[in-house]
Amino acid sequence: MKQMFTTDNTTTSKTVKIFAPFRLNTAQRKVLVDGQLLDIASPSGRQQGDYLYSTTITLLHEDAAVYTTAPCWASVEVK
């Protein structure tokens, strides 16, 4: 088991936004990092007619793989 904060690791904070024309259920808003569930995006209102869901995650490594369970017709942004 790795500790989250150690002297040889740098953490990075990323915001994950999911835009969808329809409401998403909880199973469609999961955010996974390197295959493990890290968070579930919360509803953040609407933007240009789409439903917006977002969450902020902390990555142990900047190059970690970030995935979502959003449907293929949804738009995902990681910044």
PDB file of N, CA, C and O in Angstrom, chain B, residues numbered from 101:
ATOM      1  N   MET B 101       0.844  -1.175   0.000  1.00  0.00           N
ATOM      2  CA  MET B 101       0.000   0.000   0.000  1.00  0.00           C
ATOM      3  C   MET B 101       0.890   1.240   0.000  1.00  0.00           C
ATOM      4  O   MET B 101       1.804   1.352   0.817  1.00  0.00           O
ATOM      5  N   LYS B 102       0.621   2.180  -0.925  1.00  0.00           N
ATOM      6  CA  LYS B 102       1.397   3.412  -0.995  1.00  0.00           C
ATOM      7  C   LYS B 102       0.740   4.507  -0.178  1.00  0.00           C
ATOM      8  O   LYS B 102      -0.485   4.622  -0.136  1.00  0.00           O
ATOM      9  N   GLN B 103       1.558   5.295   0.460  1.00  0.00           N
ATOM     10  CA  GLN B 103       1.035   6.446   1.175  1.00  0.00           C
ATOM     11  C   GLN B 103       0.800   7.569   0.178  1.00  0.00           C
ATOM     12  O   GLN B 103       1.512   7.680  -0.820  1.00  0.00           O
ATOM     13  N   MET B 104      -0.192   8.396   0.445  1.00  0.00           N
ATOM     14  CA  MET B 104      -0.551   9.452  -0.488  1.00  0.00           C
ATOM     15  C   MET B 104       0.516  10.539  -0.555  1.00  0.00           C
ATOM     16  O   MET B 104       0.845  10.994  -1.651  1.00  0.00           O
ATOM     17  N   PHE B 105       1.051  10.960   0.545  1.00  0.00           N
ATOM     18  CA  PHE B 105       2.021  12.053   0.546  1.00  0.00           C
ATOM     19  C   PHE B 105       3.357  11.561   1.074  1.00  0.00           C
ATOM     20  O   PHE B 105       3.496  11.267   2.261  1.00  0.00           O
ATOM     21  N   THR B 106       4.333  11.476   0.194  1.00  0.00           N
ATOM     22  CA  THR B 106       5.680  11.120   0.590  1.00  0.00           C
ATOM     23  C   THR B 106       6.638  12.107  -0.077  1.00  0.00           C
ATOM     24  O   THR B 106       6.238  12.851  -0.973  1.00  0.00           O
ATOM     25  N   THR B 107       7.873  12.114   0.347  1.00  0.00           N
ATOM     26  CA  THR B 107       8.825  13.095  -0.170  1.00  0.00           C
ATOM     27  C   THR B 107       9.177  12.868  -1.629  1.00  0.00           C
ATOM     28  O   THR B 107       9.569  13.817  -2.309  1.00  0.00           O
ATOM     29  N   ASP B 108       9.052  11.644  -2.137  1.00  0.00           N
ATOM     30  CA  ASP B 108       9.440  11.378  -3.521  1.00  0.00           C
ATOM     31  C   ASP B 108       8.269  11.450  -4.505  1.00  0.00           C
ATOM     32  O   ASP B 108       8.454  11.184  -5.693  1.00  0.00           O
ATOM     33  N   ASN B 109       7.093  11.799  -4.045  1.00  0.00           N
ATOM     34  CA  ASN B 109       5.921  11.890  -4.914  1.00  0.00           C
ATOM     35  C   ASN B 109       5.348  13.300  -4.900  1.00  0.00           C
ATOM     36  O   ASN B 109       5.370  13.981  -3.875  1.00  0.00           O
ATOM     37  N   THR B 110       4.845  13.722  -6.030  1.00  0.00           N
ATOM     38  CA  THR B 110       4.190  15.015  -6.138  1.00  0.00           C
ATOM     39  C   THR B 110       2.731  14.770  -6.491  1.00  0.00           C
ATOM     40  O   THR B 110       2.439  14.011  -7.415  1.00  0.00           O
ATOM     41  N   THR B 111       1.826  15.391  -5.779  1.00  0.00           N
ATOM     42  CA  THR B 111       0.413  15.227  -6.095  1.00  0.00           C
ATOM     43  C   THR B 111      -0.034  16.327  -7.049  1.00  0.00           C
ATOM     44  O   THR B 111       0.513  17.429  -7.051  1.00  0.00           O
ATOM     45  N   THR B 112      -1.031  16.007  -7.854  1.00  0.00           N
ATOM     46  CA  THR B 112      -1.581  16.940  -8.822  1.00  0.00           C
ATOM     47  C   THR B 112      -3.088  16.952  -8.670  1.00  0.00           C
ATOM     48  O   THR B 112      -3.717  15.902  -8.536  1.00  0.00           O
ATOM     49  N   SER B 113      -3.658  18.129  -8.693  1.00  0.00           N
ATOM     50  CA  SER B 113      -5.107  18.273  -8.593  1.00  0.00           C
ATOM     51  C   SER B 113      -5.688  18.496  -9.990  1.00  0.00           C
ATOM     52  O   SER B 113      -5.193  19.338 -10.738  1.00  0.00           O
ATOM     53  N   LYS B 114      -6.724  17.755 -10.340  1.00  0.00           N
ATOM     54  CA  LYS B 114      -7.380  17.875 -11.643  1.00  0.00           C
ATOM     55  C   LYS B 114      -8.886  18.037 -11.440  1.00  0.00           C
ATOM     56  O   LYS B 114      -9.468  17.483 -10.508  1.00  0.00           O
ATOM     57  N   THR B 115      -9.497  18.806 -12.332  1.00  0.00           N
ATOM     58  CA  THR B 115     -10.955  18.938 -12.324  1.00  0.00           C
ATOM     59  C   THR B 115     -11.503  18.138 -13.490  1.00  0.00           C
ATOM     60  O   THR B 115     -11.067  18.305 -14.629  1.00  0.00           O
ATOM     61  N   VAL B 116     -12.460  17.270 -13.202  1.00  0.00           N
ATOM     62  CA  VAL B 116     -13.105  16.456 -14.229  1.00  0.00           C
ATOM     63  C   VAL B 116     -14.521  16.997 -14.414  1.00  0.00           C
ATOM     64  O   VAL B 116     -15.292  17.095 -13.460  1.00  0.00           O
ATOM     65  N   LYS B 117     -14.851  17.348 -15.664  1.00  0.00           N
ATOM     66  CA  LYS B 117     -16.194  17.848 -15.985  1.00  0.00           C
ATOM     67  C   LYS B 117     -16.822  16.925 -17.013  1.00  0.00           C
ATOM     68  O   LYS B 117     -16.182  16.527 -17.986  1.00  0.00           O
ATOM     69  N   ILE B 118     -18.088  16.590 -16.782  1.00  0.00           N
ATOM     70  CA  ILE B 118     -18.849  15.762 -17.716  1.00  0.00           C
ATOM     71  C   ILE B 118     -20.045  16.584 -18.189  1.00  0.00           C
ATOM     72  O   ILE B 118     -20.836  17.062 -17.375  1.00  0.00           O
ATOM     73  N   PHE B 119     -20.176  16.747 -19.501  1.00  0.00           N
ATOM     74  CA  PHE B 119     -21.291  17.468 -20.097  1.00  0.00           C
ATOM     75  C   PHE B 119     -22.183  16.452 -20.798  1.00  0.00           C
ATOM     76  O   PHE B 119     -21.689  15.619 -21.559  1.00  0.00           O
ATOM     77  N   ALA B 120     -23.485  16.508 -20.553  1.00  0.00           N
ATOM     78  CA  ALA B 120     -24.399  15.551 -21.175  1.00  0.00           C
ATOM     79  C   ALA B 120     -25.728  16.227 -21.510  1.00  0.00           C
ATOM     80  O   ALA B 120     -26.203  17.068 -20.746  1.00  0.00           O
ATOM     81  N   PRO B 121     -26.334  15.868 -22.645  1.00  0.00           N
ATOM     82  CA  PRO B 121     -27.622  16.456 -23.011  1.00  0.00           C
ATOM     83  C   PRO B 121     -28.772  15.924 -22.160  1.00  0.00           C
ATOM     84  O   PRO B 121     -29.849  16.519 -22.131  1.00  0.00           O
ATOM     85  N   PHE B 122     -28.552  14.814 -21.473  1.00  0.00           N
ATOM     86  CA  PHE B 122     -29.558  14.200 -20.606  1.00  0.00           C
ATOM     87  C   PHE B 122     -28.972  14.027 -19.210  1.00  0.00           C
ATOM     88  O   PHE B 122     -27.754  14.046 -19.032  1.00  0.00           O
ATOM     89  N   ARG B 123     -29.843  13.858 -18.230  1.00  0.00           N
ATOM     90  CA  ARG B 123     -29.369  13.608 -16.864  1.00  0.00           C
ATOM     91  C   ARG B 123     -28.650  12.270 -16.793  1.00  0.00           C
ATOM     92  O   ARG B 123     -29.026  11.305 -17.458  1.00  0.00           O
ATOM     93  N   LEU B 124     -27.612  12.234 -15.972  1.00  0.00           N
ATOM     94  CA  LEU B 124     -26.854  10.999 -15.773  1.00  0.00           C
ATOM     95  C   LEU B 124     -27.127  10.455 -14.380  1.00  0.00           C
ATOM     96  O   LEU B 124     -27.288  11.219 -13.428  1.00  0.00           O
ATOM     97  N   ASN B 125     -27.177   9.138 -14.262  1.00  0.00           N
ATOM     98  CA  ASN B 125     -27.334   8.552 -12.931  1.00  0.00           C
ATOM     99  C   ASN B 125     -25.951   8.373 -12.309  1.00  0.00           C
ATOM    100  O   ASN B 125     -24.938   8.608 -12.967  1.00  0.00           O
ATOM    101  N   THR B 126     -25.907   7.967 -11.074  1.00  0.00           N
ATOM    102  CA  THR B 126     -24.647   7.854 -10.338  1.00  0.00           C
ATOM    103  C   THR B 126     -23.659   6.913 -11.024  1.00  0.00           C
ATOM    104  O   THR B 126     -22.460   7.191 -11.047  1.00  0.00           O
ATOM    105  N   ALA B 127     -24.137   5.822 -11.574  1.00  0.00           N
ATOM    106  CA  ALA B 127     -23.256   4.856 -12.227  1.00  0.00           C
ATOM    107  C   ALA B 127     -22.582   5.450 -13.464  1.00  0.00           C
ATOM    108  O   ALA B 127     -21.524   4.974 -13.876  1.00  0.00           O
ATOM    109  N   GLN B 128     -23.174   6.472 -14.056  1.00  0.00           N
ATOM    110  CA  GLN B 128     -22.626   7.100 -15.264  1.00  0.00           C
ATOM    111  C   GLN B 128     -21.714   8.281 -14.950  1.00  0.00           C
ATOM    112  O   GLN B 128     -21.205   8.924 -15.868  1.00  0.00           O
ATOM    113  N   ARG B 129     -21.498   8.576 -13.668  1.00  0.00           N
ATOM    114  CA  ARG B 129     -20.681   9.733 -13.275  1.00  0.00           C
ATOM    115  C   ARG B 129     -19.438   9.347 -12.489  1.00  0.00           C
ATOM    116  O   ARG B 129     -18.807  10.209 -11.877  1.00  0.00           O
ATOM    117  N   LYS B 130     -19.078   8.088 -12.492  1.00  0.00           N
ATOM    118  CA  LYS B 130     -17.918   7.630 -11.726  1.00  0.00           C
ATOM    119  C   LYS B 130     -16.627   8.084 -12.386  1.00  0.00           C
ATOM    120  O   LYS B 130     -16.515   8.097 -13.612  1.00  0.00           O
ATOM    121  N   VAL B 131     -15.649   8.458 -11.559  1.00  0.00           N
ATOM    122  CA  VAL B 131     -14.324   8.846 -12.036  1.00  0.00           C
ATOM    123  C   VAL B 131     -13.333   7.827 -11.471  1.00  0.00           C
ATOM    124  O   VAL B 131     -13.232   7.643 -10.258  1.00  0.00           O
ATOM    125  N   LEU B 132     -12.610   7.174 -12.372  1.00  0.00           N
ATOM    126  CA  LEU B 132     -11.654   6.144 -11.983  1.00  0.00           C
ATOM    127  C   LEU B 132     -10.239   6.593 -12.331  1.00  0.00           C
ATOM    128  O   LEU B 132     -10.016   7.235 -13.357  1.00  0.00           O
ATOM    129  N   VAL B 133      -9.297   6.254 -11.478  1.00  0.00           N
ATOM    130  CA  VAL B 133      -7.892   6.552 -11.727  1.00  0.00           C
ATOM    131  C   VAL B 133      -7.130   5.243 -11.636  1.00  0.00           C
ATOM    132  O   VAL B 133      -7.162   4.553 -10.617  1.00  0.00           O
ATOM    133  N   ASP B 134      -6.446   4.916 -12.722  1.00  0.00           N
ATOM    134  CA  ASP B 134      -5.708   3.651 -12.821  1.00  0.00           C
ATOM    135  C   ASP B 134      -6.583   2.458 -12.448  1.00  0.00           C
ATOM    136  O   ASP B 134      -6.127   1.522 -11.791  1.00  0.00           O
ATOM    137  N   GLY B 135      -7.845   2.502 -12.873  1.00  0.00           N
ATOM    138  CA  GLY B 135      -8.760   1.378 -12.672  1.00  0.00           C
ATOM    139  C   GLY B 135      -9.472   1.339 -11.337  1.00  0.00           C
ATOM    140  O   GLY B 135     -10.268   0.430 -11.105  1.00  0.00           O
ATOM    141  N   GLN B 136      -9.220   2.289 -10.449  1.00  0.00           N
ATOM    142  CA  GLN B 136      -9.866   2.294  -9.139  1.00  0.00           C
ATOM    143  C   GLN B 136     -10.794   3.498  -9.008  1.00  0.00           C
ATOM    144  O   GLN B 136     -10.445   4.608  -9.409  1.00  0.00           O
ATOM    145  N   LEU B 137     -11.972   3.269  -8.445  1.00  0.00           N
ATOM    146  CA  LEU B 137     -12.938   4.346  -8.236  1.00  0.00           C
ATOM    147  C   LEU B 137     -12.356   5.372  -7.268  1.00  0.00           C
ATOM    148  O   LEU B 137     -11.955   5.034  -6.155  1.00  0.00           O
ATOM    149  N   LEU B 138     -12.316   6.628  -7.708  1.00  0.00           N
ATOM    150  CA  LEU B 138     -11.770   7.687  -6.868  1.00  0.00           C
ATOM    151  C   LEU B 138     -12.860   8.628  -6.384  1.00  0.00           C
ATOM    152  O   LEU B 138     -12.816   9.092  -5.244  1.00  0.00           O
ATOM    153  N   ASP B 139     -13.847   8.919  -7.243  1.00  0.00           N
ATOM    154  CA  ASP B 139     -14.903   9.853  -6.868  1.00  0.00           C
ATOM    155  C   ASP B 139     -16.077   9.709  -7.827  1.00  0.00           C
ATOM    156  O   ASP B 139     -15.992   9.017  -8.841  1.00  0.00           O
ATOM    157  N   ILE B 140     -17.174  10.379  -7.484  1.00  0.00           N
ATOM    158  CA  ILE B 140     -18.352  10.451  -8.346  1.00  0.00           C
ATOM    159  C   ILE B 140     -18.630  11.926  -8.589  1.00  0.00           C
ATOM    160  O   ILE B 140     -18.750  12.705  -7.643  1.00  0.00           O
ATOM    161  N   ALA B 141     -18.732  12.310  -9.857  1.00  0.00           N
ATOM    162  CA  ALA B 141     -18.974  13.710 -10.215  1.00  0.00           C
ATOM    163  C   ALA B 141     -20.354  14.148  -9.722  1.00  0.00           C
ATOM    164  O   ALA B 141     -21.332  13.411  -9.847  1.00  0.00           O
ATOM    165  N   SER B 142     -20.416  15.342  -9.167  1.00  0.00           N
ATOM    166  CA  SER B 142     -21.658  15.890  -8.616  1.00  0.00           C
ATOM    167  C   SER B 142     -22.315  16.831  -9.622  1.00  0.00           C
ATOM    168  O   SER B 142     -21.630  17.466 -10.424  1.00  0.00           O
ATOM    169  N   PRO B 143     -23.650  16.920  -9.577  1.00  0.00           N
ATOM    170  CA  PRO B 143     -24.338  17.870 -10.460  1.00  0.00           C
ATOM    171  C   PRO B 143     -23.891  19.302 -10.160  1.00  0.00           C
ATOM    172  O   PRO B 143     -23.808  19.706  -9.000  1.00  0.00           O
ATOM    173  N   SER B 144     -23.606  20.061 -11.216  1.00  0.00           N
ATOM    174  CA  SER B 144     -23.138  21.442 -11.059  1.00  0.00           C
ATOM    175  C   SER B 144     -23.986  22.420 -11.860  1.00  0.00           C
ATOM    176  O   SER B 144     -23.534  23.522 -12.171  1.00  0.00           O
ATOM    177  N   GLY B 145     -25.201  22.033 -12.193  1.00  0.00           N
ATOM    178  CA  GLY B 145     -26.091  22.917 -12.935  1.00  0.00           C
ATOM    179  C   GLY B 145     -26.092  22.598 -14.422  1.00  0.00           C
ATOM    180  O   GLY B 145     -25.816  21.471 -14.834  1.00  0.00           O
ATOM    181  N   ARG B 146     -26.412  23.625 -15.225  1.00  0.00           N
ATOM    182  CA  ARG B 146     -26.467  23.445 -16.676  1.00  0.00           C
ATOM    183  C   ARG B 146     -25.591  24.474 -17.356  1.00  0.00           C
ATOM    184  O   ARG B 146     -25.415  25.586 -16.858  1.00  0.00           O
ATOM    185  N   GLN B 147     -25.044  24.094 -18.500  1.00  0.00           N
ATOM    186  CA  GLN B 147     -24.203  25.004 -19.266  1.00  0.00           C
ATOM    187  C   GLN B 147     -24.526  24.812 -20.744  1.00  0.00           C
ATOM    188  O   GLN B 147     -24.361  23.719 -21.287  1.00  0.00           O
ATOM    189  N   GLN B 148     -24.981  25.867 -21.381  1.00  0.00           N
ATOM    190  CA  GLN B 148     -25.355  25.850 -22.798  1.00  0.00           C
ATOM    191  C   GLN B 148     -26.306  24.706 -23.127  1.00  0.00           C
ATOM    192  O   GLN B 148     -26.163  24.050 -24.159  1.00  0.00           O
ATOM    193  N   GLY B 149     -27.269  24.472 -22.253  1.00  0.00           N
ATOM    194  CA  GLY B 149     -28.278  23.441 -22.480  1.00  0.00           C
ATOM    195  C   GLY B 149     -27.902  22.052 -22.004  1.00  0.00           C
ATOM    196  O   GLY B 149     -28.775  21.192 -21.887  1.00  0.00           O
ATOM    197  N   ASP B 150     -26.619  21.804 -21.723  1.00  0.00           N
ATOM    198  CA  ASP B 150     -26.192  20.484 -21.247  1.00  0.00           C
ATOM    199  C   ASP B 150     -26.167  20.436 -19.730  1.00  0.00           C
ATOM    200  O   ASP B 150     -25.964  21.452 -19.066  1.00  0.00           O
ATOM    201  N   TYR B 151     -26.376  19.247 -19.193  1.00  0.00           N
ATOM    202  CA  TYR B 151     -26.206  19.031 -17.757  1.00  0.00           C
ATOM    203  C   TYR B 151     -24.707  18.950 -17.489  1.00  0.00           C
ATOM    204  O   TYR B 151     -23.972  18.302 -18.234  1.00  0.00           O
ATOM    205  N   LEU B 152     -24.258  19.608 -16.425  1.00  0.00           N
ATOM    206  CA  LEU B 152     -22.839  19.633 -16.075  1.00  0.00           C
ATOM    207  C   LEU B 152     -22.629  18.921 -14.749  1.00  0.00           C
ATOM    208  O   LEU B 152     -23.331  19.177 -13.771  1.00  0.00           O
ATOM    209  N   TYR B 153     -21.656  18.026 -14.733  1.00  0.00           N
ATOM    210  CA  TYR B 153     -21.252  17.304 -13.523  1.00  0.00           C
ATOM    211  C   TYR B 153     -19.755  17.507 -13.368  1.00  0.00           C
ATOM    212  O   TYR B 153     -19.014  17.461 -14.349  1.00  0.00           O
ATOM    213  N   SER B 154     -19.306  17.733 -12.134  1.00  0.00           N
ATOM    214  CA  SER B 154     -17.870  17.951 -11.950  1.00  0.00           C
ATOM    215  C   SER B 154     -17.380  17.442 -10.603  1.00  0.00           C
ATOM    216  O   SER B 154     -18.149  17.260  -9.659  1.00  0.00           O
ATOM    217  N   THR B 155     -16.078  17.222 -10.550  1.00  0.00           N
ATOM    218  CA  THR B 155     -15.410  16.824  -9.318  1.00  0.00           C
ATOM    219  C   THR B 155     -13.938  17.206  -9.432  1.00  0.00           C
ATOM    220  O   THR B 155     -13.400  17.317 -10.534  1.00  0.00           O
ATOM    221  N   THR B 156     -13.308  17.402  -8.310  1.00  0.00           N
ATOM    222  CA  THR B 156     -11.869  17.659  -8.274  1.00  0.00           C
ATOM    223  C   THR B 156     -11.206  16.451  -7.631  1.00  0.00           C
ATOM    224  O   THR B 156     -11.599  16.010  -6.551  1.00  0.00           O
ATOM    225  N   ILE B 157     -10.201  15.928  -8.306  1.00  0.00           N
ATOM    226  CA  ILE B 157      -9.500  14.747  -7.808  1.00  0.00           C
ATOM    227  C   ILE B 157      -8.032  15.075  -7.585  1.00  0.00           C
ATOM    228  O   ILE B 157      -7.494  15.996  -8.200  1.00  0.00           O
ATOM    229  N   THR B 158      -7.393  14.329  -6.714  1.00  0.00           N
ATOM    230  CA  THR B 158      -5.963  14.481  -6.453  1.00  0.00           C
ATOM    231  C   THR B 158      -5.264  13.227  -6.962  1.00  0.00           C
ATOM    232  O   THR B 158      -5.591  12.108  -6.567  1.00  0.00           O
ATOM    233  N   LEU B 159      -4.292  13.441  -7.852  1.00  0.00           N
ATOM    234  CA  LEU B 159      -3.545  12.326  -8.434  1.00  0.00           C
ATOM    235  C   LEU B 159      -2.180  12.215  -7.773  1.00  0.00           C
ATOM    236  O   LEU B 159      -1.522  13.223  -7.513  1.00  0.00           O
ATOM    237  N   LEU B 160      -1.767  11.008  -7.507  1.00  0.00           N
ATOM    238  CA  LEU B 160      -0.451  10.770  -6.936  1.00  0.00           C
ATOM    239  C   LEU B 160       0.640  11.006  -7.982  1.00  0.00           C
ATOM    240  O   LEU B 160       1.716  11.515  -7.666  1.00  0.00           O
ATOM    241  N   HIS B 161       0.353  10.634  -9.214  1.00  0.00           N
ATOM    242  CA  HIS B 161       1.279  10.840 -10.330  1.00  0.00           C
ATOM    243  C   HIS B 161       0.550  11.607 -11.422  1.00  0.00           C
ATOM    244  O   HIS B 161      -0.596  11.297 -11.747  1.00  0.00           O
ATOM    245  N   GLU B 162       1.213  12.603 -11.984  1.00  0.00           N
ATOM    246  CA  GLU B 162       0.576  13.446 -13.000  1.00  0.00           C
ATOM    247  C   GLU B 162       0.167  12.651 -14.238  1.00  0.00           C
ATOM    248  O   GLU B 162      -0.804  13.012 -14.903  1.00  0.00           O
ATOM    249  N   ASP B 163       0.880  11.592 -14.555  1.00  0.00           N
ATOM    250  CA  ASP B 163       0.590  10.806 -15.747  1.00  0.00           C
ATOM    251  C   ASP B 163      -0.370   9.642 -15.489  1.00  0.00           C
ATOM    252  O   ASP B 163      -0.469   8.735 -16.315  1.00  0.00           O
ATOM    253  N   ALA B 164      -1.074   9.653 -14.361  1.00  0.00           N
ATOM    254  CA  ALA B 164      -2.031   8.596 -14.047  1.00  0.00           C
ATOM    255  C   ALA B 164      -3.185   8.625 -15.049  1.00  0.00           C
ATOM    256  O   ALA B 164      -3.600   9.694 -15.497  1.00  0.00           O
ATOM    257  N   ALA B 165      -3.693   7.458 -15.390  1.00  0.00           N
ATOM    258  CA  ALA B 165      -4.804   7.352 -16.333  1.00  0.00           C
ATOM    259  C   ALA B 165      -6.122   7.682 -15.625  1.00  0.00           C
ATOM    260  O   ALA B 165      -6.452   7.086 -14.600  1.00  0.00           O
ATOM    261  N   VAL B 166      -6.869   8.641 -16.188  1.00  0.00           N
ATOM    262  CA  VAL B 166      -8.161   9.051 -15.628  1.00  0.00           C
ATOM    263  C   VAL B 166      -9.261   8.591 -16.574  1.00  0.00           C
ATOM    264  O   VAL B 166      -9.229   8.896 -17.766  1.00  0.00           O
ATOM    265  N   TYR B 167     -10.243   7.853 -16.039  1.00  0.00           N
ATOM    266  CA  TYR B 167     -11.363   7.340 -16.826  1.00  0.00           C
ATOM    267  C   TYR B 167     -12.670   7.769 -16.181  1.00  0.00           C
ATOM    268  O   TYR B 167     -12.714   8.089 -14.993  1.00  0.00           O
ATOM    269  N   THR B 168     -13.732   7.771 -16.976  1.00  0.00           N
ATOM    270  CA  THR B 168     -15.075   7.974 -16.425  1.00  0.00           C
ATOM    271  C   THR B 168     -15.978   6.886 -16.976  1.00  0.00           C
ATOM    272  O   THR B 168     -15.652   6.229 -17.965  1.00  0.00           O
ATOM    273  N   THR B 169     -17.111   6.705 -16.325  1.00  0.00           N
ATOM    274  CA  THR B 169     -18.105   5.752 -16.815  1.00  0.00           C
ATOM    275  C   THR B 169     -19.204   6.472 -17.593  1.00  0.00           C
ATOM    276  O   THR B 169     -20.287   5.925 -17.798  1.00  0.00           O
ATOM    277  N   ALA B 170     -18.920   7.700 -18.024  1.00  0.00           N
ATOM    278  CA  ALA B 170     -19.893   8.478 -18.795  1.00  0.00           C
ATOM    279  C   ALA B 170     -20.175   7.777 -20.127  1.00  0.00           C
ATOM    280  O   ALA B 170     -19.283   7.154 -20.704  1.00  0.00           O
ATOM    281  N   PRO B 171     -21.409   7.879 -20.611  1.00  0.00           N
ATOM    282  CA  PRO B 171     -21.754   7.279 -21.905  1.00  0.00           C
ATOM    283  C   PRO B 171     -20.952   7.899 -23.045  1.00  0.00           C
ATOM    284  O   PRO B 171     -20.406   8.992 -22.896  1.00  0.00           O
ATOM    285  N   CYS B 172     -20.878   7.209 -24.179  1.00  0.00           N
ATOM    286  CA  CYS B 172     -20.080   7.690 -25.310  1.00  0.00           C
ATOM    287  C   CYS B 172     -20.615   9.001 -25.892  1.00  0.00           C
ATOM    288  O   CYS B 172     -19.868   9.729 -26.546  1.00  0.00           O
ATOM    289  N   TRP B 173     -21.887   9.310 -25.669  1.00  0.00           N
ATOM    290  CA  TRP B 173     -22.450  10.548 -26.207  1.00  0.00           C
ATOM    291  C   TRP B 173     -22.237  11.740 -25.281  1.00  0.00           C
ATOM    292  O   TRP B 173     -22.611  12.862 -25.624  1.00  0.00           O
ATOM    293  N   ALA B 174     -21.650  11.516 -24.129  1.00  0.00           N
ATOM    294  CA  ALA B 174     -21.339  12.612 -23.200  1.00  0.00           C
ATOM    295  C   ALA B 174     -19.935  13.144 -23.519  1.00  0.00           C
ATOM    296  O   ALA B 174     -19.111  12.445 -24.109  1.00  0.00           O
ATOM    297  N   SER B 175     -19.687  14.367 -23.126  1.00  0.00           N
ATOM    298  CA  SER B 175     -18.395  15.013 -23.348  1.00  0.00           C
ATOM    299  C   SER B 175     -17.653  15.091 -22.011  1.00  0.00           C
ATOM    300  O   SER B 175     -18.244  15.468 -20.999  1.00  0.00           O
ATOM    301  N   VAL B 176     -16.374  14.739 -21.999  1.00  0.00           N
ATOM    302  CA  VAL B 176     -15.591  14.748 -20.758  1.00  0.00           C
ATOM    303  C   VAL B 176     -14.382  15.670 -20.946  1.00  0.00           C
ATOM    304  O   VAL B 176     -13.710  15.647 -21.977  1.00  0.00           O
ATOM    305  N   GLU B 177     -14.130  16.478 -19.915  1.00  0.00           N
ATOM    306  CA  GLU B 177     -12.991  17.401 -19.919  1.00  0.00           C
ATOM    307  C   GLU B 177     -12.202  17.205 -18.626  1.00  0.00           C
ATOM    308  O   GLU B 177     -12.774  17.223 -17.536  1.00  0.00           O
ATOM    309  N   VAL B 178     -10.895  17.018 -18.750  1.00  0.00           N
ATOM    310  CA  VAL B 178     -10.012  16.887 -17.586  1.00  0.00           C
ATOM    311  C   VAL B 178      -8.975  17.998 -17.664  1.00  0.00           C
ATOM    312  O   VAL B 178      -8.188  18.053 -18.608  1.00  0.00           O
ATOM    313  N   LYS B 179      -8.974  18.876 -16.678  1.00  0.00           N
ATOM    314  CA  LYS B 179      -8.012  19.996 -16.639  1.00  0.00           C
ATOM    315  C   LYS B 179      -7.315  20.038 -15.302  1.00  0.00           C
ATOM    316  O   LYS B 179      -6.471  20.904 -15.072  1.00  0.00           O
TER     317      LYS B 179
END
